[in-house]
Amino acid sequence: MVIYWLSKNFIIMTLPKRFAVVLSGNGVFDGSEIHEAVMTLYAIDRNDADYQIFAPDMDQHHVLNHLTGEEMNEKRNVLVESARIARGNAKPLSEYKVDEFDALIFPGGFGAAKNLSSFAFDGADCVVHPEVKTAVLSTHKAGKPIGALCIAPVILARLLPNVTLTIGQDQGTMEALTKMGAQAVKTKVREVAVDLNNKVVTNPCYMLDSSIVDIAKGANKVVKAMLKMMD
């Protein structure tokens, strides 16, 4: 809670803005990119806002060994894996209620393109998980900001018409965004693309050669731009 003193007798108290953060598992190759997820949470907190982590209660598309890149013969649950990053405080995405939050944000990682959508396999013809679709469309309809990092903007390209996004400078992915009806803009690692009409903010993160400092600064710019849209 932020408190402003107006005089000796009166104060105004404002509640912090609330972000719903949607994760897709735990690990860059089959879930959420951990640096992006943590730096998003850090950016929200350092800007005096609150967050709640959500994830679909579903099996991951597959599980990869992050040392070798090989597929492992096991199953993992997206919500359970996301709870590792959330220190246990993760809720099923089915419980997301747009009226309880001021913004929605998606860190990247291949889970956004494998679990939250099928972009990794179907490209511009991808489908989006129904709960993700509901969360995005209800937030957009309510006129609340939506953020996405790294590869996660492909979800918004699939769902929102005429949206301006960035995934960095990868030509193939930019062409897929264009095919889905989005306007894809090239940005550098710490730059953000801001679509004021749709209240969408995106940053390329690890779609470009980046350091963890780059990720922190990019996530912070996304959060700051989203907070400005709430004013």
C-alpha positions as CSV (number, residue, x, y, z in Angstrom):
1,M,0.0,0.0,0.0
2,V,1.3,3.5,-0.9
3,I,0.4,6.3,1.5
4,Y,0.4,10.0,0.6
5,W,0.3,12.5,3.4
6,L,-1.9,15.5,2.5
7,S,-2.0,17.3,5.9
8,K,-1.9,16.6,9.6
9,N,-5.4,15.2,9.5
10,F,-5.9,13.5,6.1
11,I,-4.1,10.9,4.1
12,I,-4.9,9.1,0.8
13,M,-4.1,5.4,0.6
14,T,-3.8,3.7,-2.7
15,L,-3.6,0.0,-3.2
16,P,-0.7,-1.3,-5.3
17,K,-1.4,-2.4,-8.9
18,R,-1.8,-6.1,-9.3
19,F,-0.2,-8.1,-12.1
20,A,-1.3,-11.6,-13.2
21,V,1.9,-13.4,-14.3
22,V,1.3,-16.5,-16.5
23,L,4.1,-19.1,-16.6
24,S,4.4,-22.2,-18.8
25,G,6.5,-24.5,-16.7
26,N,10.1,-24.3,-15.4
27,G,13.0,-24.2,-17.8
28,V,13.7,-22.4,-21.1
29,F,13.4,-25.4,-23.5
30,D,10.1,-26.8,-22.3
31,G,8.6,-24.2,-19.9
32,S,9.2,-20.6,-18.7
33,E,12.6,-19.1,-19.2
34,I,13.6,-18.7,-15.5
35,H,15.6,-15.5,-15.8
36,E,12.8,-13.8,-17.6
37,A,10.2,-15.1,-15.1
38,V,12.3,-14.0,-12.1
39,M,13.2,-10.6,-13.5
40,T,9.6,-9.9,-14.4
41,L,8.6,-10.6,-10.8
42,Y,11.5,-8.5,-9.6
43,A,10.4,-5.6,-11.9
44,I,6.9,-5.7,-10.6
45,D,8.0,-5.7,-7.0
46,R,10.6,-2.9,-7.4
47,N,7.9,-0.7,-9.0
48,D,5.7,-1.1,-5.9
49,A,3.2,-3.4,-7.5
50,D,2.0,-6.9,-6.6
51,Y,1.7,-10.1,-8.5
52,Q,0.0,-13.5,-8.6
53,I,1.5,-16.4,-10.6
54,F,-0.9,-18.5,-12.7
55,A,-0.3,-21.5,-15.0
56,P,-2.5,-24.0,-16.8
57,D,-3.1,-27.2,-14.9
58,M,-1.9,-29.5,-17.8
59,D,0.9,-31.8,-18.8
60,Q,3.8,-30.2,-20.6
61,H,4.1,-31.0,-24.3
62,H,7.3,-32.9,-23.5
63,V,10.2,-32.8,-21.0
64,L,13.7,-32.0,-22.1
65,N,17.0,-32.6,-20.4
66,H,18.5,-29.1,-20.2
67,L,22.1,-30.4,-20.2
68,T,21.8,-32.5,-23.4
69,G,18.7,-31.1,-25.1
70,E,17.3,-34.7,-25.4
71,E,13.7,-35.6,-24.7
72,M,13.2,-37.4,-21.4
73,N,10.7,-40.3,-20.9
74,E,8.6,-38.6,-18.3
75,K,5.6,-36.3,-17.8
76,R,5.5,-33.1,-15.9
77,N,2.6,-30.7,-15.0
78,V,2.9,-27.1,-16.1
79,L,1.3,-25.8,-12.9
80,V,3.4,-27.9,-10.7
81,E,6.6,-26.9,-12.5
82,S,5.6,-23.2,-12.5
83,A,5.1,-23.5,-8.7
84,R,8.9,-24.1,-8.4
85,I,9.5,-20.5,-9.6
86,A,6.5,-19.2,-7.6
87,R,7.9,-20.7,-4.3
88,G,4.6,-22.7,-4.2
89,N,2.3,-19.8,-4.7
90,A,0.9,-20.6,-8.1
91,K,-2.8,-20.9,-9.0
92,P,-4.5,-22.6,-11.9
93,L,-5.0,-20.2,-14.8
94,S,-8.7,-21.3,-14.8
95,E,-9.0,-19.2,-11.6
96,Y,-7.9,-16.0,-13.2
97,K,-10.5,-13.2,-12.9
98,V,-9.8,-10.1,-14.9
99,D,-11.7,-7.9,-12.3
100,E,-9.1,-8.8,-9.7
101,F,-6.1,-7.6,-11.6
102,D,-4.8,-4.5,-13.4
103,A,-2.5,-6.2,-15.9
104,L,-1.5,-9.5,-17.5
105,I,2.0,-10.5,-18.4
106,F,3.7,-13.5,-20.0
107,P,7.4,-14.2,-19.6
108,G,9.0,-16.2,-22.4
109,G,10.6,-19.6,-22.8
110,F,9.7,-22.3,-25.3
111,G,6.8,-23.3,-23.0
112,A,4.9,-20.3,-24.4
113,A,5.2,-21.8,-27.8
114,K,4.8,-25.5,-26.7
115,N,2.4,-25.4,-23.8
116,L,0.5,-22.1,-23.9
117,S,0.3,-22.3,-27.7
118,S,1.4,-24.6,-30.5
119,F,3.5,-22.0,-32.3
120,A,6.7,-24.1,-32.0
121,F,5.0,-26.8,-34.1
122,D,2.4,-25.0,-36.2
123,G,3.9,-21.5,-36.7
124,A,1.4,-19.0,-38.0
125,D,-1.3,-21.7,-37.9
126,C,-0.9,-22.2,-34.2
127,V,-3.7,-22.6,-31.6
128,V,-3.7,-21.1,-28.2
129,H,-4.6,-23.0,-25.0
130,P,-8.2,-22.1,-24.2
131,E,-7.5,-20.8,-20.7
132,V,-4.7,-18.5,-22.1
133,K,-7.1,-17.3,-24.8
134,T,-9.8,-16.5,-22.3
135,A,-7.3,-14.6,-20.0
136,V,-5.9,-12.6,-22.9
137,L,-9.3,-11.7,-24.5
138,S,-11.0,-10.8,-21.3
139,T,-8.0,-8.6,-20.2
140,H,-8.0,-6.9,-23.7
141,K,-11.7,-6.4,-23.6
142,A,-11.4,-4.7,-20.2
143,G,-8.9,-2.3,-21.6
144,K,-6.1,-3.5,-19.3
145,P,-2.4,-3.7,-20.3
146,I,-0.9,-7.0,-21.5
147,G,2.9,-7.6,-21.6
148,A,4.9,-10.4,-23.2
149,L,8.6,-11.2,-23.3
150,C,10.8,-13.2,-25.7
151,I,8.7,-15.6,-27.8
152,A,5.5,-15.1,-25.8
153,P,4.3,-12.2,-28.1
154,V,3.3,-14.9,-30.7
155,I,0.3,-15.7,-28.4
156,L,-0.9,-12.1,-28.7
157,A,-0.3,-12.1,-32.4
158,R,-2.6,-15.1,-32.7
159,L,-5.4,-13.6,-30.6
160,L,-5.4,-9.8,-31.1
161,P,-6.1,-8.1,-34.4
162,N,-3.7,-5.5,-35.7
163,V,-1.4,-5.6,-32.7
164,T,2.1,-4.2,-32.8
165,L,4.7,-6.5,-31.3
166,T,8.4,-7.4,-31.2
167,I,10.3,-10.6,-30.9
168,G,13.6,-9.0,-31.7
169,Q,15.0,-9.3,-35.2
170,D,14.4,-13.0,-36.2
171,Q,13.1,-12.7,-39.7
172,G,11.3,-16.1,-39.8
173,T,9.4,-15.4,-36.6
174,M,8.6,-11.8,-37.7
175,E,7.1,-13.2,-40.9
176,A,4.9,-15.6,-38.9
177,L,3.7,-12.7,-36.8
178,T,2.9,-10.8,-40.0
179,K,1.0,-13.7,-41.4
180,M,-1.1,-13.8,-38.2
181,G,-2.1,-10.2,-38.8
182,A,0.3,-8.5,-36.4
183,Q,2.8,-5.7,-37.1
184,A,6.2,-7.0,-36.2
185,V,8.8,-4.4,-35.4
186,K,12.6,-4.9,-35.0
187,T,14.0,-3.9,-31.6
188,K,17.3,-4.3,-29.7
189,V,17.5,-6.3,-26.5
190,R,16.7,-3.6,-24.0
191,E,14.0,-1.9,-26.2
192,V,10.3,-2.3,-25.9
193,A,7.5,-2.1,-28.5
194,V,4.5,-0.2,-27.2
195,D,1.1,-0.5,-28.8
196,L,-1.0,2.2,-27.2
197,N,-4.2,1.2,-29.0
198,N,-4.2,-2.3,-27.8
199,K,-2.3,-1.6,-24.5
200,V,0.3,-4.2,-25.3
201,V,4.0,-4.0,-24.4
202,T,6.6,-6.5,-25.6
203,N,10.4,-7.0,-25.3
204,P,12.6,-9.5,-27.1
205,C,14.8,-10.8,-24.2
206,Y,16.6,-14.0,-25.1
207,M,15.3,-13.8,-28.7
208,L,18.5,-11.8,-29.0
209,D,22.0,-12.4,-27.6
210,S,21.4,-11.1,-24.0
211,S,22.8,-11.0,-20.5
212,I,20.8,-11.4,-17.4
213,V,21.3,-7.6,-16.9
214,D,19.7,-7.1,-20.3
215,I,16.8,-9.2,-19.3
216,A,16.3,-7.3,-16.0
217,K,16.3,-3.9,-17.8
218,G,14.0,-5.1,-20.5
219,A,11.5,-6.6,-18.1
220,N,11.6,-3.4,-16.0
221,K,10.9,-1.3,-19.1
222,V,7.9,-3.5,-19.9
223,V,6.5,-3.2,-16.4
224,K,7.0,0.6,-16.3
225,A,5.3,1.0,-19.6
226,M,2.3,-1.1,-18.4
227,L,2.1,0.9,-15.2
228,K,2.0,4.1,-17.2
229,M,-0.9,2.8,-19.2
230,M,-2.8,2.3,-15.9
231,D,-2.5,6.0,-14.9
